[in-house]
């Protein structure tokens, strides 16, 4: 389980990238294609075309940090939308943890969660 502060968001690339890309190339994708600020402290997750490698890049106050995992056998179960534009989608830290552990989220359903009454009332009025 990843333990991150709520202010850190995780963005998953909607298409695969070249597994040989380094930190500078991935930061360029975050800036130009995602139109996000890579210095925000958010995490950006990229999977290779064969889905046997994942790269996570983020700013850690003094420089970019890149985390890489390459599977010796098997593949990560990531579903990319066919024909979709290259972009990013936000995911939860728990979802990323499950993907990194090899769990396929294709059939997973999110159960309804409790919301504070005040927030629920605002949503009903909108």
C-alpha positions as CSV (number, residue, x, y, z in Angstrom):
1,X,0.0,0.0,0.0
2,X,1.3,3.4,-1.0
3,X,1.1,6.0,1.8
4,X,1.0,9.5,0.2
5,X,-0.4,12.7,1.5
6,X,-3.8,13.7,0.1
7,X,-2.3,16.6,-1.7
8,X,-0.3,14.3,-4.0
9,X,-2.3,13.1,-7.0
10,X,-1.3,10.2,-9.2
11,X,-1.7,10.5,-13.0
12,X,-1.5,7.4,-15.2
13,X,-0.6,7.9,-18.9
14,X,-3.5,6.7,-21.1
15,X,-1.1,5.2,-23.7
16,X,2.2,3.3,-23.5
17,X,5.5,5.0,-23.9
18,X,8.9,3.8,-25.0
19,X,10.4,1.9,-22.1
20,X,13.8,3.4,-22.6
21,X,12.7,7.0,-21.9
22,X,14.5,8.8,-19.1
23,X,13.5,11.5,-16.7
24,X,14.0,14.4,-19.1
25,X,11.8,12.8,-21.8
26,X,9.1,11.9,-19.4
27,X,9.1,15.4,-17.9
28,X,8.8,16.8,-21.5
29,X,5.7,14.6,-21.9
30,X,4.2,15.9,-18.7
31,X,4.7,19.5,-19.7
32,X,3.8,19.4,-23.4
33,X,1.2,16.6,-23.8
34,X,-0.4,16.5,-20.4
35,X,-0.1,20.3,-19.9
36,X,0.7,19.7,-16.2
37,X,3.4,21.3,-14.1
38,X,5.9,18.6,-13.3
39,X,7.2,20.6,-10.4
40,X,3.8,20.3,-8.6
41,X,4.9,17.2,-6.6
42,X,2.3,14.9,-8.3
43,X,3.3,11.5,-9.5
44,X,3.2,10.5,-13.2
45,X,3.1,6.8,-14.1
46,X,4.1,5.5,-17.5
47,X,4.0,1.9,-18.7
48,X,6.0,0.4,-21.6
49,X,4.3,-1.0,-24.7
50,X,4.8,-4.6,-23.5
51,X,3.6,-3.6,-20.0
52,X,6.6,-5.3,-18.4
53,X,8.1,-2.0,-17.2
54,X,6.7,1.0,-15.3
55,X,8.3,4.3,-14.6
56,X,7.1,6.8,-12.0
57,X,8.4,10.3,-12.0
58,X,7.9,13.1,-9.5
59,X,9.5,16.2,-8.1
60,X,10.8,15.8,-4.6
61,X,11.8,19.4,-3.6
62,X,15.4,19.3,-4.9
63,X,15.1,17.3,-8.2
64,X,13.2,14.8,-10.2
65,X,13.0,11.3,-8.8
66,X,12.3,8.4,-11.0
67,X,11.2,5.0,-9.8
68,X,11.4,2.0,-12.2
69,X,10.2,-1.5,-12.0
70,X,10.9,-4.1,-14.7
71,X,9.3,-7.5,-14.5
72,X,11.4,-10.5,-15.2
73,X,8.4,-12.5,-16.1
74,X,4.8,-11.5,-16.7
75,X,3.2,-8.2,-17.4
76,X,1.3,-5.5,-15.6
77,X,-2.4,-5.5,-16.2
78,X,-3.1,-2.1,-17.5
79,X,-5.9,-1.3,-19.9
80,X,-5.2,1.4,-22.4
81,X,-8.1,2.8,-24.3
82,X,-7.8,2.0,-28.0
83,X,-7.7,5.0,-30.3
84,X,-7.6,7.4,-27.3
85,X,-5.5,10.5,-27.4
86,X,-2.3,10.4,-25.4
87,X,-3.1,12.0,-22.0
88,X,-3.3,11.3,-18.3
89,X,-6.0,10.0,-16.0
90,X,-6.1,10.4,-12.3
91,X,-6.0,7.2,-10.2
92,X,-5.9,6.5,-6.5
93,X,-2.8,5.3,-4.7
94,X,-4.5,2.1,-3.8
95,X,-5.2,1.4,-7.5
96,X,-1.6,2.0,-8.4
97,X,-0.5,-0.4,-5.6
98,X,-2.8,-3.1,-6.8
99,X,-1.5,-2.7,-10.4
100,X,2.1,-2.9,-9.2
101,X,1.3,-6.1,-7.3
102,X,-0.1,-7.7,-10.5
103,X,-3.8,-7.4,-9.9
104,X,-6.1,-6.9,-12.9
105,X,-8.5,-4.1,-12.1
106,X,-10.7,-4.7,-15.2
107,X,-13.5,-6.4,-13.2
108,X,-13.1,-4.3,-10.1
109,X,-16.0,-2.2,-8.9
110,X,-15.8,0.8,-6.6
111,X,-18.3,0.5,-3.7
112,X,-20.2,3.6,-2.6
113,X,-18.6,5.5,0.2
114,X,-19.9,7.7,3.0
115,X,-19.8,11.5,2.3
116,X,-20.2,14.2,4.9
117,X,-23.8,15.5,5.0
118,X,-22.8,19.0,4.0
119,X,-21.0,17.9,0.9
120,X,-23.9,15.6,-0.1
121,X,-26.3,18.5,0.2
122,X,-24.2,20.7,-2.0
123,X,-24.1,17.9,-4.7
124,X,-27.9,17.6,-4.6
125,X,-28.4,21.3,-5.0
126,X,-26.0,21.5,-8.0
